[in-house]
Amino acid sequence: MALIPTEQYFTLLPVTSSLARLALTFESHRGLVAHQKLSWIHQRLQIFDALSYKNYRWFWLSGATQAMGQGMQFLVLGWLALELTNSSYQLGLVIFIFGLPNVFFAMLGGIIADRADRLRLLISTRLCVAVLIFALAILRITDLLEIWHVYTGVFLLGTIQGLNMPARMAIVPDLVERRHLVNAVALHSMVTQTGQIIGPATAGWIIETAGTGAALVVNAGLYFLGLGFLLLIRGLPPRTNTGESAVLEHFVAGLRFIQSTPILYTLIAMIVAFAFFGASYRHVLPAFTRDVLNVGAGDTGLLLLAAGLGSLLGNLILASLGDFRYKARLLMASLVLFSVFLTLFAWSPWFWASWIIALFVGAASFGFFTPLTITLIQLNAPPELRGRVLGILQLAPAVHYLGGLPLAAAADVSSWPVAITAGAALSLLVALWLGVWRPVLRQWEG
C-alpha cells in the first residue's frame, strides 16, 4: 500500500479533521433523532402501562365483555318495555325499578367488598346476571314474557349490580401498583366505553333483524364469556382483616370518613347530581329517538355508539396524560361541556347532527368526568375503607337509573327537549355551586 508523503499528510489533515467532525455531528444528530423517536413511542405506549400486569389484563378483558353486555342490556330491555306497553312512562318505570335496589344494595356491596373476597364476589354476581338474562330470553322466545317478568328481572338485576359495582372498582388497586392506578382506572373506563360503542349498535341490529329474544341470548352469552376471564385471575394479595364488627358499624365508619373528608363528599355530591339530572337521558333514549327523531332500534344503537366513541376518545386522552396535576380543573371543565352539548343534543331535529353532538356528550361525561371522579376518590380513600367509600359512590349509578322515571314523566307533561334541557341545567348549577363557589375542589391539587 502506498504511503502518503509527510507534507501531503499535513496538508490533508485539516480537511480530514473537518470531515471527521462533520461525520460525528451527523451521527450525534441521528442518534438524538432516534432517541427522540424512541422517547415519543415510549410516551405513547404509557397509555397501556397497566396492561403489563397479567391479572389486570384478565380483569380488563372481563370488563370488556361485561361492558358490551351492559351496553346491549339497557337498549334491549328498554325496547322490550316499549314493545310490551308502547309507553314512555313504562320504559322510565322499568329503569326506575332497576335503580331502586341500587340505593340500598350498592352501599351494602361496598361493605361486602371490604369484608369478603372481591374476586369471588365478582364471579358469583356475574354468574347470576347471566342466568337471569338467559331466563328472560327463553320467556321472550317462547312468547311467554309479560311486563311483570321484566319488572321482576330488572329488580333482581339491579340488586346484583348494586353488589357487584363496588367490588369491581375496589379490586383495581389490588391488580396494579399505585403509580399505575390513574392509568388502570382510565383504561378500565375506556374499555367500558368500548362496550358502550359495540353493545348498543349490535343490540339494535339484532333487534331489527332477529328480535329482542335473540338479542337477550347474545347478551347472556357475553356475561358468561366475561365470567371465564375472571376465573383466570390468580394470586391476589391477601385481604386485611377487618374484624368481626357489625355491618352497620362498617357502613357508619365509611360515612364518618366521607363526612370528615370534604373532597370526598364534594365529589360524591357532584357525581350524584350529574347522574340524576344529566346522565339519566341514556336510559330513556329509545323513547326519545322514537318520539323526536322518528327512528327505530338500529338508529338508537348508532346514537349510543356515537356517545361511546366520544367516551373512548376521552378516556384515551385521559390515559395518555398519566399522573397529571390539575385533575380537579379538568373535572369541572368536562362537566360544563357535558351540560352544553346535552342541551344541543336535546334540541337537534336531525339524526346525523344528533350523532355528531352525541360524540361530544360522551367525551365530556364518561370520557373525562366519570373516570376523573373515581380516580380522585380512589386517591383520597385509604385501602381499608375504599370499598365502603366506593359503595356509597354507587348512589350515583343508582340515581342514574332513578332519574329516568321523572325525566320520562316530565317529557309526557312538556316535551323531550324541554325535559332533557332542564336536567342539563340543574346538573350544571349543582356543579358550579360545589366546584366553583365552594373552595374545596378549587383548592385541591394532586
Wavefront OBJ file of the C-alpha trace (Angstrom):
o trace
v 0.000 0.000 0.000
v 1.360 3.406 -0.974
v 2.266 5.723 1.850
v 1.126 9.361 1.906
v 4.109 11.717 1.948
v 4.576 13.664 5.139
v 3.973 17.079 3.560
v 0.753 15.830 1.913
v -0.369 14.309 5.175
v -0.126 17.620 6.991
v -1.863 19.311 4.061
v -4.806 16.882 4.196
v -5.065 16.826 7.994
v -7.374 19.900 8.387
v -9.723 18.569 5.711
v -9.783 15.128 7.323
v -10.464 16.629 10.756
v -13.343 18.716 9.389
v -14.865 15.679 7.710
v -14.490 13.684 10.915
v -16.188 16.416 12.935
v -18.976 16.598 10.350
v -19.433 12.832 10.494
v -19.525 12.899 14.301
v -22.055 15.749 14.240
v -24.227 13.835 11.784
v -24.058 10.658 13.871
v -24.833 12.635 17.022
v -27.827 14.293 15.363
v -29.052 10.965 14.018
v -28.705 9.442 17.460
v -30.635 12.331 19.023
v -33.433 11.955 16.471
v -33.571 8.213 17.115
v -33.648 8.829 20.864
v -36.469 11.347 20.474
v -38.439 8.902 18.351
v -37.969 6.157 20.924
v -38.966 8.576 23.687
v -42.104 9.555 21.768
v -43.001 5.899 21.195
v -42.387 5.150 24.880
v -44.654 8.001 25.954
v -47.428 6.782 23.654
v -47.065 3.216 24.959
v -47.511 4.523 28.516
v -51.224 4.600 27.714
v -51.167 0.810 28.192
v -48.873 0.612 31.257
v -51.482 -1.104 33.445
v -51.845 -3.937 30.918
v -48.341 -5.108 31.839
v -49.945 -6.752 34.900
v -51.286 -10.200 33.962
v -54.193 -10.191 36.413
v -55.234 -6.734 35.267
v -55.273 -7.958 31.651
v -57.774 -10.707 32.527
v -59.824 -8.203 34.517
v -59.684 -5.777 31.593
v -60.922 -8.431 29.135
v -63.665 -9.407 31.548
v -64.647 -5.770 31.819
v -64.791 -5.537 28.018
v -67.342 -8.340 27.738
v -69.363 -7.043 30.686
v -69.365 -3.550 29.201
v -70.627 -4.841 25.878
v -73.270 -6.856 27.727
v -74.393 -3.810 29.683
v -74.356 -1.708 26.528
v -76.762 -4.193 24.962
v -78.754 -4.803 28.134
v -80.437 -1.446 28.586
v -81.255 -0.930 24.930
v -82.774 -4.427 24.738
v -84.740 -4.089 27.988
v -85.877 -0.581 27.092
v -87.047 -1.634 23.655
v -88.701 -4.684 25.222
v -90.700 -2.402 27.549
v -91.795 -0.277 24.567
v -92.816 -3.406 22.630
v -94.896 -4.733 25.527
v -96.527 -1.443 26.636
v -95.909 1.231 23.940
v -95.428 3.710 26.823
v -92.501 6.050 27.517
v -93.552 6.192 31.160
v -93.401 2.373 31.420
v -89.888 2.499 29.966
v -88.908 5.002 32.666
v -90.551 2.767 35.272
v -88.509 -0.262 34.164
v -85.293 1.728 34.542
v -86.513 3.114 37.896
v -87.171 -0.408 39.198
v -83.660 -1.406 38.149
v -82.159 1.547 40.044
v -84.258 1.247 43.210
v -82.350 -1.666 44.829
v -79.073 0.017 43.874
v -79.713 2.695 46.519
v -79.522 0.108 49.289
v -77.504 -2.754 47.855
v -74.772 -0.587 46.345
v -73.856 0.655 49.821
v -74.177 -2.859 51.241
v -71.997 -4.041 48.359
v -69.308 -1.596 49.465
v -69.292 -3.108 52.940
v -69.149 -6.611 51.498
v -66.327 -5.540 49.177
v -64.267 -4.612 52.254
v -65.086 -7.824 54.144
v -65.327 -10.564 51.518
v -63.160 -11.886 48.714
v -63.715 -9.301 45.961
v -62.856 -11.701 43.144
v -65.310 -14.348 44.340
v -67.966 -11.682 44.731
v -67.422 -10.572 41.126
v -67.591 -14.161 39.853
v -70.808 -15.044 41.708
v -72.644 -11.865 40.745
v -71.602 -12.194 37.094
v -72.989 -15.730 37.022
v -76.328 -14.600 38.473
v -76.695 -11.826 35.868
v -76.006 -14.244 33.009
v -78.622 -16.724 34.266
v -81.281 -14.026 34.776
v -80.883 -12.550 31.296
v -80.907 -16.004 29.733
v -84.187 -16.755 31.559
v -85.758 -13.583 30.143
v -84.531 -14.629 26.697
v -86.241 -18.023 26.937
v -89.513 -16.396 28.045
v -89.374 -13.953 25.138
v -88.520 -16.577 22.522
v -91.378 -18.813 23.736
v -93.730 -15.783 23.719
v -94.473 -16.197 27.434
v -92.903 -12.923 28.567
v -95.140 -10.380 30.297
v -94.291 -6.971 31.680
v -94.248 -8.243 35.274
v -91.469 -10.661 34.274
v -89.471 -7.653 33.093
v -90.163 -5.794 36.353
v -89.010 -8.789 38.411
v -85.954 -9.378 36.253
v -84.728 -5.788 36.331
v -85.259 -5.593 40.106
v -83.054 -8.655 40.611
v -80.509 -7.339 38.093
v -80.397 -4.026 39.947
v -79.811 -5.830 43.243
v -76.948 -7.863 41.790
v -75.323 -4.855 40.155
v -75.519 -2.997 43.461
v -73.442 -5.790 44.997
v -71.106 -6.046 42.010
v -70.066 -2.488 41.213
v -68.179 -1.509 44.421
v -66.127 -4.710 44.272
v -65.393 -4.146 40.566
v -63.929 -0.702 41.279
v -62.301 -1.550 44.619
v -60.367 -4.514 43.175
v -58.422 -2.360 40.692
v -55.781 -1.185 43.239
v -55.236 -4.882 44.110
v -54.246 -5.550 40.499
v -51.729 -2.729 39.829
v -49.222 -0.599 41.719
v -50.281 2.836 42.977
v -48.228 4.681 40.328
v -50.316 2.982 37.623
v -53.693 3.494 39.333
v -54.780 6.508 37.246
v -53.833 4.625 34.089
v -55.661 1.468 35.229
v -58.870 3.339 36.079
v -58.760 5.215 32.765
v -58.137 2.017 30.767
v -60.966 0.244 32.586
v -63.262 3.169 31.888
v -62.021 3.159 28.282
v -62.920 -0.488 27.762
v -66.263 0.141 29.417
v -66.953 2.813 26.836
v -65.757 0.489 24.070
v -68.519 -1.854 25.166
v -70.915 1.069 25.001
v -69.789 1.558 21.404
v -70.201 -2.030 20.224
v -73.026 -3.168 22.511
v -75.877 -0.804 21.604
v -75.150 -0.919 17.866
v -75.057 -4.717 17.997
v -78.252 -4.844 20.053
v -80.077 -2.511 17.658
v -79.012 -4.581 14.641
v -80.042 -7.879 16.286
v -83.411 -6.458 17.400
v -84.247 -5.269 13.882
v -83.072 -8.495 12.205
v -83.866 -11.267 14.720
v -85.918 -9.737 17.559
v -85.432 -8.944 21.233
v -85.287 -12.623 22.223
v -82.183 -13.269 20.140
v -80.613 -10.061 21.468
v -81.135 -11.296 25.041
v -79.458 -14.637 24.216
v -76.361 -12.845 22.886
v -76.446 -10.581 25.934
v -76.373 -13.535 28.320
v -73.547 -15.161 26.333
v -71.344 -12.097 26.827
v -71.743 -12.302 30.589
v -70.798 -15.992 30.543
v -67.670 -15.159 28.496
v -66.640 -12.449 30.970
v -67.065 -14.938 33.787
v -64.453 -17.170 32.139
v -61.874 -14.343 32.132
v -62.445 -13.679 35.846
v -61.723 -17.324 36.615
v -58.191 -16.867 35.184
v -57.154 -14.246 37.772
v -54.672 -15.690 40.282
v -52.531 -14.725 43.284
v -54.172 -11.529 44.513
v -52.658 -10.002 47.675
v -54.238 -11.220 50.928
v -57.003 -9.058 52.333
v -56.507 -7.105 55.556
v -58.613 -8.499 58.378
v -61.387 -6.019 59.091
v -62.574 -7.734 62.249
v -65.976 -9.063 63.186
v -67.724 -5.769 63.812
v -71.305 -5.391 62.665
v -72.149 -4.454 59.117
v -73.803 -1.266 60.365
v -70.569 -0.237 62.093
v -68.663 -0.697 58.831
v -71.167 1.422 56.970
v -71.107 4.145 59.627
v -67.293 4.137 59.542
v -67.409 4.792 55.811
v -69.936 7.619 56.250
v -67.888 9.219 59.027
v -64.754 9.139 56.928
v -66.549 10.765 53.997
v -68.095 13.369 56.316
v -64.661 14.246 57.694
v -63.103 14.488 54.217
v -64.528 17.493 52.310
v -63.043 16.490 48.975
v -64.859 13.138 49.129
v -68.343 14.401 49.946
v -67.947 17.178 47.383
v -67.061 14.694 44.631
v -69.824 12.263 45.600
v -72.458 15.021 45.663
v -71.312 16.268 42.253
v -71.458 12.873 40.583
v -74.848 12.060 42.132
v -76.317 15.315 40.778
v -74.709 14.669 37.391
v -76.174 11.154 37.292
v -79.725 12.077 38.346
v -80.229 15.246 36.321
v -77.956 14.742 33.325
v -76.760 11.224 32.566
v -80.183 9.577 33.019
v -81.064 10.559 29.438
v -79.192 7.463 28.176
v -81.719 5.007 29.577
v -84.790 6.657 28.091
v -83.126 7.201 24.713
v -85.319 4.597 22.930
v -88.409 6.684 23.701
v -86.629 9.966 22.869
v -85.444 8.736 19.462
v -88.859 7.280 18.643
v -90.765 10.463 19.551
v -88.281 13.193 18.499
v -86.138 11.717 15.711
v -88.649 9.116 14.453
v -86.092 6.294 14.274
v -86.019 2.665 15.422
v -83.777 0.394 17.487
v -80.957 0.311 14.923
v -80.533 4.088 14.753
v -80.916 4.351 18.535
v -77.999 1.951 18.816
v -75.994 4.188 16.466
v -76.587 7.209 18.720
v -75.381 5.236 21.726
v -72.439 4.121 19.600
v -71.560 7.788 18.985
v -71.657 8.545 22.708
v -69.461 5.515 23.312
v -66.954 6.606 20.669
v -66.713 10.006 22.308
v -66.206 8.383 25.692
v -63.477 6.150 24.287
v -61.659 9.129 22.797
v -61.873 10.993 26.097
v -60.554 8.002 28.009
v -57.628 7.571 25.607
v -56.662 11.210 26.062
v -57.032 10.912 29.835
v -54.942 7.733 29.975
v -52.168 9.391 27.954
v -51.945 12.279 30.438
v -50.644 9.994 33.202
v -50.500 11.328 36.752
v -51.016 14.978 35.804
v -51.558 17.737 38.357
v -54.750 19.661 37.600
v -57.297 16.844 37.755
v -59.948 18.940 39.545
v -59.861 21.680 36.914
v -60.297 19.218 34.072
v -63.150 17.591 36.008
v -65.052 20.892 36.212
v -64.423 21.781 32.570
v -65.723 18.403 31.401
v -68.964 18.771 33.375
v -69.629 22.238 31.975
v -69.094 20.985 28.421
v -71.351 17.999 29.061
v -74.252 20.262 30.044
v -73.797 22.437 26.965
v -73.598 19.548 24.494
v -76.501 17.657 26.088
v -78.707 20.747 25.607
v -77.701 20.918 21.931
v -78.461 17.205 21.587
v -81.940 17.637 23.089
v -82.967 20.254 20.505
v -81.385 18.770 17.382
v -84.111 17.617 14.923
v -81.665 15.931 12.518
v -80.340 12.440 13.165
v -76.765 12.896 11.905
v -76.372 16.238 13.667
v -77.513 14.484 16.844
v -74.985 11.717 16.143
v -72.093 14.215 15.996
v -73.247 16.037 19.129
v -73.525 12.683 20.943
v -69.780 12.202 20.381
v -69.037 15.315 22.450
v -71.638 14.408 25.094
v -69.928 11.040 25.594
v -66.414 12.502 25.651
v -67.258 15.115 28.282
v -69.255 12.812 30.569
v -67.993 9.236 30.603
v -64.733 10.057 28.839
v -63.420 12.590 31.361
v -65.808 13.389 34.213
v -66.622 9.898 35.482
v -63.093 8.345 35.458
v -61.622 11.542 36.939
v -64.143 11.467 39.792
v -63.439 7.806 40.532
v -59.675 8.435 40.417
v -59.856 11.377 42.833
v -61.944 9.316 45.242
v -59.534 6.366 44.978
v -56.593 8.675 45.747
v -58.307 10.160 48.814
v -59.643 6.923 50.370
v -57.442 4.547 52.436
v -57.353 0.899 51.281
v -59.259 -0.435 54.299
v -62.173 1.943 53.632
v -62.016 2.106 49.854
v -64.791 -0.418 49.253
v -67.196 1.364 51.599
v -66.438 4.755 50.087
v -66.932 3.410 46.570
v -70.077 1.641 47.744
v -71.542 4.965 48.845
v -70.398 6.368 45.496
v -72.749 3.817 43.924
v -75.560 6.188 44.820
v -74.571 7.814 41.511
v -75.470 4.902 39.199
v -78.497 4.210 41.392
v -79.940 7.680 40.848
v -78.686 7.446 37.267
v -81.445 4.891 36.772
v -83.916 6.537 39.141
v -83.637 9.743 37.134
v -85.146 8.045 34.094
v -88.673 7.998 35.567
v -89.046 11.739 36.379
v -87.375 12.530 33.053
v -89.955 10.441 31.177
v -92.768 11.943 33.264
v -91.525 15.488 32.527
v -91.372 14.642 28.823
v -95.003 13.475 28.918
v -96.038 16.781 30.530
v -93.949 19.067 28.288
v -91.617 17.543 25.682
v -88.377 15.588 25.491
v -86.207 18.616 24.537
v -87.554 20.672 27.463
v -87.139 17.797 29.945
v -83.543 16.991 28.927
v -82.547 20.671 28.847
v -83.897 21.171 32.372
v -81.869 18.177 33.558
v -78.684 19.509 31.952
v -79.221 22.946 33.537
v -79.770 21.515 37.026
v -76.668 19.335 36.686
v -74.621 22.402 35.722
v -75.978 24.543 38.575
v -75.071 21.932 41.193
v -71.601 21.548 39.661
v -70.962 25.291 39.735
v -72.113 25.526 43.341
v -69.971 22.621 44.569
v -66.971 23.021 42.298
v -66.622 26.790 41.874
v -68.493 28.672 44.576
v -67.286 26.361 47.369
v -63.461 26.352 47.702
v -62.845 22.642 48.418
v -62.361 21.417 44.868
v -60.677 24.607 43.679
v -58.017 24.341 46.389
v -57.294 20.647 45.857
v -54.385 19.834 43.547
v -53.000 16.348 43.171
l 1 2 3 4 5 6 7 8 9 10 11 12 13 14 15 16 17 18 19 20 21 22 23 24 25 26 27 28 29 30 31 32 33 34 35 36 37 38 39 40 41 42 43 44 45 46 47 48 49 50 51 52 53 54 55 56 57 58 59 60 61 62 63 64 65 66 67 68 69 70 71 72 73 74 75 76 77 78 79 80 81 82 83 84 85 86 87 88 89 90 91 92 93 94 95 96 97 98 99 100 101 102 103 104 105 106 107 108 109 110 111 112 113 114 115 116 117 118 119 120 121 122 123 124 125 126 127 128 129 130 131 132 133 134 135 136 137 138 139 140 141 142 143 144 145 146 147 148 149 150 151 152 153 154 155 156 157 158 159 160 161 162 163 164 165 166 167 168 169 170 171 172 173 174 175 176 177 178 179 180 181 182 183 184 185 186 187 188 189 190 191 192 193 194 195 196 197 198 199 200 201 202 203 204 205 206 207 208 209 210 211 212 213 214 215 216 217 218 219 220 221 222 223 224 225 226 227 228 229 230 231 232 233 234 235 236 237 238 239 240 241 242 243 244 245 246 247 248 249 250 251 252 253 254 255 256 257 258 259 260 261 262 263 264 265 266 267 268 269 270 271 272 273 274 275 276 277 278 279 280 281 282 283 284 285 286 287 288 289 290 291 292 293 294 295 296 297 298 299 300 301 302 303 304 305 306 307 308 309 310 311 312 313 314 315 316 317 318 319 320 321 322 323 324 325 326 327 328 329 330 331 332 333 334 335 336 337 338 339 340 341 342 343 344 345 346 347 348 349 350 351 352 353 354 355 356 357 358 359 360 361 362 363 364 365 366 367 368 369 370 371 372 373 374 375 376 377 378 379 380 381 382 383 384 385 386 387 388 389 390 391 392 393 394 395 396 397 398 399 400 401 402 403 404 405 406 407 408 409 410 411 412 413 414 415 416 417 418 419 420 421 422 423 424 425 426 427 428 429 430 431 432 433 434 435 436 437 438 439 440 441 442 443 444 445 446
